[in-house]
Amino acid sequence: MPDSCLTPAEQERVHAYDERTRKEIEAAERPPTPPDAMKELQEALEGSRMDCLRDLQEDIAALILVRERWPDNPEIRDRSSFHITMDRYQIEELRKEIRNARS
Amino acid sequence: MREAEKLATYDGPDRIISSFEADLLLKKSTEPIFKAKSGFPTLDRLLGGSFEAGELYGLSGPTKEGKTLFGQSLSVNLDNQQIPSLWFSYELPTRQFLARFPELPLIYLPEKLKAHALPWLEERIYEAFLKYRTRVFFVDHLHYLLDIARLRNASIEIGSVIRSLKRICVEGGFVGFILCHTIKGRGGPDLSYESIRDSSFISQESDCILMIRRTPEHGPNRAAIRMEFHRRTGVMEQGLFLIKGADGMLGECVIDDRPPARERADLA
């Protein structure tokens, strides 16, 4: 006699549902974060994102320096350009995150 | 006598050397020359390929004719080559200045501006270079570097500012753009470098003067930019047409000024 009439996939879904419900109940019972603490948390998060953004800008500067130093080396040029593009992408993402957190 | 002996054996870094020695020293230098394309094909051709380190460009034109927008478009084109630029936007508040970019490029600017302070400007140019490798700077516009209230001889003082900017460009290997107004009412097709307000020194000390004006006769959002001269390339009075694109930035366009084919045949 099987323990359950549910298929393994269905059992998995039920477990996931139970887990989600349990977390939601826990969250509802938890006392709300005081507004001041929330504000502090947001400021700390923004501060760390801004630090990250500055690090990326400095990284770009270092990559430009490398590219300028060896302008005739295509491998260095391509690799530094690629990494600058990646850094720029990350800067864009950070900007979005900061703006979303503020709104 | 002692002074003469001292000079005869002087061996400092500023000693007099021959052209041959200078040439050999330059060839020995491994420091590559910074170059950057403008992103406007005709302008790049007139520039002999690109802007080069040590050059100071004067960008002028009547009010509201697109000087700042052209500078911003250049910045975007430089950013597309992963070349960040530094802006001293005195004329537009930072919020407005940044809002005019459709998509914010990576440029640098001081958090707070200080007017009438050339040593401060020089320090910030070096700060931006050392921190972020910015080799191109824009000053919008020249008259903010002067204390108009205390100005006794505008022409000479402007000359001194322009000379200092040129020195900064040469010593630091920067490319500088200085935006300046024209004399009131000196617009229209006869606009030339002689129309620049207050000082002939601007033209004399710059490597190149670019004059911009709107050309509504060619349609809406059209402008023309004319290279009055370029010291390095020897170009005189040649230009290109510009159009403001959907993204709000300027791009090059071609305008056929020739009469229609039928008229051309009649003329022949």
Contacts between the chains, C-beta under 8 A, distances in Angstrom:
chain1	res1	chain2	res2	distance
A	57	B	106	7.7
A	57	B	132	6.2
A	58	B	131	7.1
A	58	B	132	7.6
A	60	B	82	7.9
A	60	B	84	7.5
A	60	B	106	7.3
A	60	B	132	7.3
A	60	B	133	8.0
A	61	B	131	6.4
A	61	B	132	4.6
A	61	B	133	4.5
A	64	B	82	7.1
A	64	B	83	7.8
A	64	B	84	7.6
A	64	B	133	4.2
A	65	B	133	5.6
A	68	B	32	6.4
A	68	B	34	6.9
A	68	B	133	7.3
A	69	B	32	7.6
A	71	B	32	4.8
A	81	B	82	6.1
A	84	B	82	4.9
A	85	B	82	7.7
A	88	B	106	6.5
A	91	B	106	7.3
A	95	B	104	8.0
